[in-house]
Amino acid sequence: MDADHLYDCYQRYIKGNLTKTYLLLHGWEYSIVGLGALLVYYHPVLLACILAHLAHLAHVVTDHFVNKLHPLGYSITYRALKRFDGVS
């Protein structure tokens, strides 16, 4: 299990909330914002974080197609607007 699923597991198995899916680090926007920030302010730690998230996106892309999600299913903005009511 990825560490970014811990909050969802807590919500589901400890609190019994079966209707919400957060997947807080599964968002396309983070890499885009990070790359934009890197253009303005270069720092090696920021670069490392962006590269790590881009590597994580390979996992997210695979999940996206295997789980047959809505095209915006792994957009954190889209999910927040839907109030995290599942991933569709």
TIMI-2910 file (N, C-alpha, C, CB; in pm, 1 decimal, decimal comma, always signed):
<rs>
+----------+----------+----------+----------+----------+----------+----------+----------+----------+----------+----------+----------+------+
!      n_x !      n_y !      n_z !     ca_x !     ca_y !     ca_z !      c_x !      c_y !      c_z !     cb_x !     cb_y !     cb_z ! resn !
+----------+----------+----------+----------+----------+----------+----------+----------+----------+----------+----------+----------+------+
!    +84,1 !   -117,8 !     +0,0 !     +0,0 !     +0,0 !     +0,0 !    +88,4 !   +123,8 !     +0,0 !    -95,6 !     +0,0 !   +121,4 !  Met !
!    +47,6 !   +223,2 !    -75,8 !   +117,9 !   +350,9 !    -76,4 !    +86,1 !   +426,5 !    +52,8 !    +78,8 !   +435,3 !   -201,3 !  Asp !
!   +182,4 !   +499,1 !   +103,4 !   +161,3 !   +575,7 !   +226,7 !    +52,0 !   +680,6 !   +209,8 !   +291,3 !   +643,0 !   +269,9 !  Ala !
!    +30,6 !   +728,0 !    +87,3 !    -72,2 !   +829,9 !    +68,1 !   -213,8 !   +773,1 !    +76,0 !    -52,4 !   +897,9 !    -65,2 !  Asp !
!   -226,7 !   +642,7 !    +91,2 !   -358,1 !   +581,4 !   +110,3 !   -393,4 !   +566,3 !   +258,1 !   -362,5 !   +445,5 !    +42,3 !  His !
!   -302,7 !   +598,1 !   +346,8 !   -328,2 !   +578,0 !   +489,9 !   -449,9 !   +654,3 !   +539,5 !   -207,3 !   +619,6 !   +569,9 !  Leu !
!   -463,7 !   +779,8 !   +495,8 !   -579,0 !   +859,1 !   +541,6 !   -709,4 !   +796,3 !   +493,4 !   -568,4 !  +1005,3 !   +491,2 !  Tyr !
!   -711,6 !   +747,7 !   +370,0 !   -832,5 !   +682,0 !   +319,9 !   -861,9 !   +553,8 !   +396,6 !   -818,4 !   +651,5 !   +170,8 !  Asp !
!   -758,3 !   +477,7 !   +430,0 !   -778,0 !   +355,4 !   +508,9 !   -830,8 !   +389,2 !   +648,1 !   -645,8 !   +275,9 !   +520,1 !  Cys !
!   -777,9 !   +494,2 !   +707,1 !   -827,3 !   +539,4 !   +838,0 !   -975,5 !   +576,2 !   +828,1 !   -744,5 !   +661,1 !   +889,3 !  Tyr !
!  -1010,6 !   +655,1 !   +726,3 !  -1150,5 !   +696,0 !   +709,3 !  -1242,2 !   +575,0 !   +689,3 !  -1163,7 !   +791,9 !   +589,9 !  Gln !
!  -1195,6 !   +480,5 !   +611,1 !  -1279,4 !   +365,3 !   +577,1 !  -1288,9 !   +263,2 !   +690,0 !  -1225,7 !   +298,1 !   +453,2 !  Arg !
!  -1173,5 !   +223,9 !   +745,7 !  -1173,2 !   +110,5 !   +838,5 !  -1181,9 !   +149,9 !   +985,5 !  -1049,8 !    +29,7 !   +817,4 !  Tyr !
!  -1141,4 !   +270,1 !  +1020,4 !  -1149,4 !   +313,4 !  +1159,9 !  -1277,2 !   +394,3 !  +1183,6 !  -1025,1 !   +397,0 !  +1198,0 !  Ile !
!  -1303,7 !   +492,1 !  +1094,1 !  -1420,6 !   +578,1 !  +1110,5 !  -1545,0 !   +522,4 !  +1042,0 !  -1390,8 !   +715,6 !  +1056,7 !  Lys !
!  -1529,1 !   +423,0 !   +955,3 !  -1643,5 !   +361,8 !   +887,7 !  -1703,1 !   +447,0 !   +777,2 !  -1749,3 !   +331,0 !   +987,0 !  Gly !
!  -1628,5 !   +543,8 !   +727,8 !  -1676,2 !   +631,3 !   +620,5 !  -1647,1 !   +564,5 !   +487,1 !  -1609,3 !   +772,5 !   +628,0 !  Asn !
!  -1749,2 !   +503,7 !   +427,3 !  -1730,9 !   +429,5 !   +303,2 !  -1763,7 !   +511,5 !   +179,4 !  -1815,7 !   +306,1 !   +305,0 !  Leu !
!  -1810,9 !   +634,4 !   +196,9 !  -1856,6 !   +712,5 !    +81,9 !  -1752,0 !   +809,1 !    +28,5 !  -1979,6 !   +788,9 !   +118,7 !  Thr !
!  -1650,1 !   +842,1 !   +106,1 !  -1550,4 !   +940,8 !    +64,8 !  -1420,9 !   +872,4 !    +23,7 !  -1523,8 !  +1041,2 !   +177,7 !  Lys !
!  -1359,2 !   +925,0 !    -81,0 !  -1227,9 !   +879,2 !   -125,2 !  -1142,8 !  +1003,3 !   -147,5 !  -1237,2 !   +790,9 !   -256,1 !  Thr !
!  -1038,3 !  +1018,7 !    -68,5 !   -958,1 !  +1141,0 !    -73,2 !   -836,2 !  +1128,1 !   -164,6 !   -913,0 !  +1178,1 !    +66,5 !  Tyr !
!   -755,2 !  +1026,1 !   -149,0 !   -634,5 !  +1006,5 !   -230,0 !   -561,0 !  +1139,3 !   -249,1 !   -670,5 !   +944,7 !   -367,5 !  Leu !
!   -518,2 !  +1196,1 !   -140,0 !   -469,5 !  +1332,8 !   -137,7 !   -347,2 !  +1358,8 !   -225,4 !   -437,8 !  +1370,0 !     +1,0 !  Leu !
!   -262,5 !  +1260,8 !   -248,3 !   -145,8 !  +1284,5 !   -333,2 !   -166,8 !  +1238,2 !   -477,2 !    -25,4 !  +1214,6 !   -275,1 !  Leu !
!   -286,1 !  +1187,7 !   -508,0 !   -317,7 !  +1146,1 !   -644,2 !   -382,7 !  +1264,6 !   -716,0 !   -412,0 !  +1020,1 !   -645,2 !  His !
!   -302,4 !  +1359,7 !   -754,2 !   -354,4 !  +1476,6 !   -824,1 !   -255,2 !  +1524,7 !   -928,1 !   -386,2 !  +1588,9 !   -725,4 !  Gly !
!   -304,0 !  +1542,6 !  -1049,0 !   -218,5 !  +1589,3 !  -1157,9 !   -163,4 !  +1728,9 !  -1129,0 !   -296,3 !  +1589,6 !  -1289,8 !  Trp !
!   -240,8 !  +1807,9 !  -1059,3 !   -206,2 !  +1948,9 !  -1041,7 !    -76,7 !  +1971,5 !   -965,0 !   -317,2 !  +2019,1 !   -971,3 !  Glu !
!    -42,3 !  +1883,2 !   -874,5 !    +76,4 !  +1904,7 !   -791,5 !   +203,6 !  +1918,4 !   -874,9 !    +92,1 !  +1790,3 !   -692,6 !  Tyr !
!   +219,1 !  +1833,2 !   -972,6 !   +338,9 !  +1839,8 !  -1057,0 !   +338,9 !  +1965,6 !  -1142,4 !   +348,4 !  +1716,0 !  -1146,6 !  Ser !
!   +223,2 !  +2003,5 !  -1192,2 !   +213,4 !  +2124,1 !  -1274,7 !   +248,9 !  +2247,9 !  -1192,4 !    +71,2 !  +2138,0 !  -1334,1 !  Ile !
!   +191,0 !  +2258,8 !  -1073,9 !   +220,9 !  +2372,3 !   -985,7 !   +368,2 !  +2369,0 !   -944,8 !   +129,6 !  +2370,0 !   -859,8 !  Val !
!   +419,4 !  +2251,6 !   -914,5 !   +559,6 !  +2239,0 !   -875,1 !   +654,9 !  +2280,9 !   -984,6 !   +589,3 !  +2097,8 !   -834,9 !  Gly !
!   +625,5 !  +2239,5 !  -1106,7 !   +711,2 !  +2279,3 !  -1218,5 !   +706,1 !  +2430,3 !  -1240,4 !   +669,5 !  +2205,9 !  -1346,8 !  Leu !
!   +588,0 !  +2488,2 !  -1223,3 !   +576,0 !  +2633,7 !  -1233,7 !   +655,8 !  +2703,7 !  -1125,3 !   +429,8 !  +2675,8 !  -1225,5 !  Gly !
!   +648,1 !  +2651,6 !  -1003,8 !   +724,2 !  +2710,1 !   -892,4 !   +874,0 !  +2696,4 !   -916,9 !   +686,0 !  +2642,7 !   -758,8 !  Ala !
!   +913,6 !  +2586,3 !   -975,9 !  +1055,3 !  +2563,2 !  -1003,4 !  +1110,3 !  +2664,6 !  -1104,6 !  +1076,1 !  +2420,6 !  -1055,5 !  Leu !
!  +1025,3 !  +2709,5 !  -1195,5 !  +1067,7 !  +2812,3 !  -1291,0 !  +1093,9 !  +2946,4 !  -1222,8 !   +962,1 !  +2829,7 !  -1399,5 !  Leu !
!  +1020,9 !  +2970,8 !  -1113,4 !  +1034,7 !  +3096,9 !  -1040,8 !  +1143,5 !  +3087,6 !   -934,4 !   +901,6 !  +3136,1 !   -976,4 !  Val !
!  +1148,3 !  +2972,7 !   -866,7 !  +1240,6 !  +2956,3 !   -754,4 !  +1302,7 !  +2817,5 !   -761,5 !  +1168,0 !  +2977,5 !   -618,2 !  Tyr !
!  +1430,0 !  +2810,7 !   -793,2 !  +1497,6 !  +2681,4 !   -800,5 !  +1555,3 !  +2645,9 !   -663,8 !  +1609,3 !  +2683,4 !   -907,9 !  Tyr !
!  +1523,9 !  +2526,7 !   -620,9 !  +1585,4 !  +2470,5 !   -500,5 !  +1593,7 !  +2319,8 !   -521,9 !  +1503,0 !  +2506,4 !   -369,4 !  His !
!  +1706,0 !  +2258,0 !   -486,3 !  +1722,0 !  +2113,3 !   -511,2 !  +1618,0 !  +2027,5 !   -439,4 !  +1860,3 !  +2069,1 !   -468,4 !  Pro !
!  +1573,5 !  +2068,8 !   -321,9 !  +1471,4 !  +1990,6 !   -250,5 !  +1338,4 !  +1999,7 !   -324,2 !  +1455,5 !  +2040,4 !   -104,1 !  Val !
!  +1305,6 !  +2118,0 !   -373,7 !  +1183,3 !  +2133,5 !   -453,3 !  +1190,7 !  +2047,0 !   -578,5 !  +1161,3 !  +2281,9 !   -491,9 !  Leu !
!  +1304,4 !  +2046,9 !   -644,6 !  +1323,7 !  +1962,3 !   -761,9 !  +1306,1 !  +1815,0 !   -726,1 !  +1462,7 !  +1985,9 !   -822,7 !  Leu !
!  +1362,0 !  +1772,6 !   -613,7 !  +1349,2 !  +1632,7 !   -570,3 !  +1202,3 !  +1597,9 !   -544,2 !  +1433,9 !  +1607,1 !   -442,6 !  Ala !
!  +1129,3 !  +1687,2 !   -481,1 !   +987,0 !  +1662,6 !   -453,9 !   +907,9 !  +1650,8 !   -583,8 !   +928,4 !  +1775,2 !   -366,7 !  Cys !
!   +937,2 !  +1738,3 !   -678,3 !   +867,0 !  +1734,4 !   -806,6 !   +899,4 !  +1605,3 !   -881,3 !   +904,6 !  +1856,9 !   -892,7 !  Ile !
!  +1026,0 !  +1567,8 !   -884,0 !  +1064,3 !  +1442,8 !   -952,0 !  +1000,3 !  +1321,4 !   -885,2 !  +1217,3 !  +1426,9 !   -953,1 !  Leu !
!   +993,0 !  +1323,6 !   -753,0 !   +928,4 !  +1212,8 !   -681,1 !   +780,3 !  +1206,5 !   -716,3 !   +946,5 !  +1228,6 !   -528,0 !  Ala !
!   +714,1 !  +1322,6 !   -723,2 !   +572,3 !  +1320,9 !   -757,9 !   +551,4 !  +1278,5 !   -903,1 !   +510,1 !  +1458,7 !   -733,9 !  His !
!   +639,1 !  +1321,2 !   -992,4 !   +628,4 !  +1276,3 !  -1131,0 !   +645,6 !  +1124,7 !  -1141,7 !   +732,8 !  +1347,4 !  -1217,9 !  Leu !
!   +735,6 !  +1068,1 !  -1063,4 !   +751,4 !   +922,5 !  -1061,0 !   +624,9 !   +856,5 !  -1006,9 !   +873,8 !   +882,2 !   -975,6 !  Ala !
!   +564,6 !   +918,5 !   -907,0 !   +439,6 !   +867,9 !   -849,4 !   +327,6 !   +873,7 !   -952,6 !   +400,6 !   +948,9 !   -723,6 !  His !
!   +333,3 !   +971,1 !  -1042,3 !   +229,1 !   +982,7 !  -1144,2 !   +225,4 !   +862,3 !  -1237,8 !   +249,9 !  +1109,0 !  -1224,9 !  Leu !
!   +337,4 !   +793,7 !  -1253,9 !   +336,3 !   +670,7 !  -1334,1 !   +239,4 !   +570,2 !  -1271,7 !   +479,8 !   +609,5 !  -1344,4 !  Ala !
!   +240,2 !   +561,4 !  -1141,8 !   +146,4 !   +475,7 !  -1067,9 !     +3,9 !   +527,3 !  -1085,2 !   +183,6 !   +469,9 !   -917,2 !  His !
!    -13,9 !   +658,7 !  -1077,5 !   -146,7 !   +719,0 !  -1089,5 !   -203,3 !   +696,7 !  -1230,1 !   -140,5 !   +870,2 !  -1057,5 !  Val !
!   -119,5 !   +710,6 !  -1331,7 !   -165,6 !   +688,5 !  -1469,6 !   -213,3 !   +545,0 !  -1485,6 !    -52,7 !   +719,4 !  -1571,7 !  Val !
!   -137,5 !   +451,7 !  -1433,1 !   -177,9 !   +310,6 !  -1439,3 !   -310,8 !   +289,9 !  -1367,6 !    -69,3 !   +219,9 !  -1377,3 !  Thr !
!   -323,0 !   +343,6 !  -1245,9 !   -449,4 !   +333,5 !  -1172,1 !   -564,9 !   +393,7 !  -1251,5 !   -437,6 !   +403,4 !  -1035,9 !  Asp !
!   -538,8 !   +507,0 !  -1313,1 !   -643,1 !   +579,2 !  -1385,9 !   -704,4 !   +491,3 !  -1494,7 !   -586,1 !   +707,7 !  -1447,5 !  His !
!   -620,2 !   +423,8 !  -1572,2 !   -671,7 !   +342,8 !  -1682,0 !   -724,8 !   +207,2 !  -1635,3 !   -563,5 !   +322,2 !  -1785,4 !  Phe !
!   -660,2 !   +148,1 !  -1536,9 !   -707,3 !    +19,1 !  -1486,1 !   -843,6 !    +33,8 !  -1417,9 !   -604,7 !    -40,5 !  -1387,6 !  Val !
!   -861,7 !   +143,7 !  -1343,3 !   -986,9 !   +165,4 !  -1269,8 !  -1094,8 !   +231,1 !  -1354,6 !   -960,8 !   +250,3 !  -1147,9 !  Asn !
!  -1063,9 !   +262,3 !  -1481,1 !  -1160,1 !   +321,1 !  -1575,6 !  -1232,3 !   +441,6 !  -1514,9 !  -1262,9 !   +215,7 !  -1619,3 !  Lys !
!  -1153,7 !   +540,1 !  -1475,0 !  -1207,7 !   +658,8 !  -1409,9 !  -1252,6 !   +764,3 !  -1509,9 !  -1104,7 !   +717,7 !  -1316,7 !  Leu !
!  -1332,1 !   +856,0 !  -1458,1 !  -1366,1 !   +978,1 !  -1531,1 !  -1234,2 !  +1046,0 !  -1567,9 !  -1459,4 !  +1074,2 !  -1445,5 !  His !
!  -1224,2 !  +1115,4 !  -1680,4 !  -1097,3 !  +1179,3 !  -1718,5 !  -1038,8 !  +1271,1 !  -1610,4 !  -1117,3 !  +1259,0 !  -1844,6 !  Pro !
!  -1122,2 !  +1328,7 !  -1526,6 !  -1073,0 !  +1415,1 !  -1418,9 !  -1069,5 !  +1343,2 !  -1283,8 !  -1159,9 !  +1539,6 !  -1408,5 !  Leu !
!  -1082,3 !  +1211,3 !  -1285,6 !  -1089,9 !  +1134,7 !  -1161,3 !   -971,2 !  +1152,0 !  -1068,6 !  -1104,5 !   +991,8 !  -1193,2 !  Gly !
!   -854,0 !  +1180,7 !  -1122,9 !   -736,4 !  +1202,1 !  -1038,3 !   -693,7 !  +1348,3 !  -1037,3 !   -620,6 !  +1114,8 !  -1085,8 !  Tyr !
!   -790,1 !  +1435,4 !  -1056,1 !   -765,9 !  +1577,8 !  -1036,1 !   -812,9 !  +1611,5 !   -895,2 !   -839,6 !  +1666,0 !  -1144,6 !  Ser !
!   -722,6 !  +1661,5 !   -812,4 !   -759,7 !  +1694,4 !   -674,3 !   -865,3 !  +1804,7 !   -672,3 !   -635,3 !  +1738,1 !   -593,4 !  Ile !
!   -859,5 !  +1897,1 !   -767,6 !   -957,8 !  +2004,6 !   -776,0 !  -1095,5 !  +1948,1 !   -806,8 !   -917,2 !  +2107,1 !   -882,7 !  Thr !
!  -1103,1 !  +1859,4 !   -903,6 !  -1229,6 !  +1795,7 !   -940,5 !  -1288,2 !  +1718,9 !   -822,2 !  -1209,4 !  +1701,2 !  -1060,3 !  Tyr !
!  -1204,3 !  +1641,1 !   -755,1 !  -1253,6 !  +1562,2 !   -641,7 !  -1297,7 !  +1651,9 !   -526,9 !  -1145,6 !  +1465,1 !   -593,4 !  Arg !
!  -1227,3 !  +1761,0 !   -503,7 !  -1266,5 !  +1853,8 !   -397,2 !  -1401,0 !  +1917,5 !   -430,4 !  -1158,6 !  +1963,1 !   -376,8 !  Ala !
!  -1420,8 !  +1955,0 !   -556,6 !  -1548,9 !  +2012,6 !   -596,9 !  -1663,0 !  +1912,5 !   -579,0 !  -1542,5 !  +2059,1 !   -742,5 !  Leu !
!  -1632,1 !  +1784,0 !   -595,1 !  -1731,9 !  +1678,0 !   -572,4 !  -1740,3 !  +1638,8 !   -425,4 !  -1698,5 !  +1554,5 !   -656,6 !  Lys !
!  -1665,5 !  +1710,0 !   -340,4 !  -1659,7 !  +1682,4 !   -195,4 !  -1608,1 !  +1542,1 !   -165,7 !  -1798,0 !  +1699,9 !   -132,7 !  Arg !
!  -1518,6 !  +1493,2 !   -251,5 !  -1452,5 !  +1363,9 !   -235,1 !  -1550,0 !  +1247,2 !   -226,2 !  -1366,7 !  +1366,4 !   -112,2 !  Phe !
!  -1664,7 !  +1261,2 !   -292,9 !  -1763,7 !  +1153,5 !   -296,3 !  -1717,1 !  +1046,1 !   -393,9 !  -1904,2 !  +1207,6 !   -336,7 !  Asp !
!  -1631,6 !   +957,3 !   -346,9 !  -1578,9 !   +849,5 !   -429,7 !  -1487,6 !   +901,5 !   -538,9 !  -1691,9 !   +770,7 !   -491,1 !  Gly !
!  -1429,7 !   +814,4 !   -613,2 !  -1348,7 !   +849,7 !   -729,5 !  -1424,0 !   +795,4 !   -849,5 !  -1200,4 !   +791,5 !   -720,6 !  Val !
!  -1466,6 !   +885,2 !   -935,6 !  -1546,0 !   +838,1 !  -1050,9 !  -1487,3 !   +886,6 !  -1180,0 !  -1690,9 !   +884,5 !  -1040,2 !  Ser !
+----------+----------+----------+----------+----------+----------+----------+----------+----------+----------+----------+----------+------+
</rs>
